[in-house]
Amino acid sequence: QVQLVESGGGLVQPGGSLRLSCAASGSIFSTYVMGWYRQAPGKQRELVATINSGGSRKYGDSVMGRFTISGDNAKNTVDLQMNSLKPEDTAVYYCNALVQRFGGRNEYWGQGTQVTVSS
């Protein structure tokens, strides 16, 4: 079993900052990719940011320049530093991981953490 646990969500005013954290635990040999996706009510889930085991990062266009993803491959953790937050960033944020296990690679999702940007 592999479990992803997110933390750090909450309410923040526009222009503020939040830091989300995600930790993967369980029978993991190595982690290939970890990242964050988000989904707002009535909207499709979209890419926020990912980081692979080599440190290569990808960002969604709407967050580029404001959000920074970082990870520790050895610890199977990933953080998302969110700065200059806008009301449009309000969504449930989901941690995602592509993990190598004994039987091969598998993708896992966290339960989601709410981020609300409002004055």
Secondary structure, 3 states (H helix, E strand, C coil): CEEEEEECCEEECCCCCEEEEEEEEECCCEEEEEEEEEECCCCCCEEEEEEECCCCEEECCCCCCCEEEEEECCCCEEEEEECCCCHHHCEEEEEEEEEEECCEEEEEECCCEEEEECC
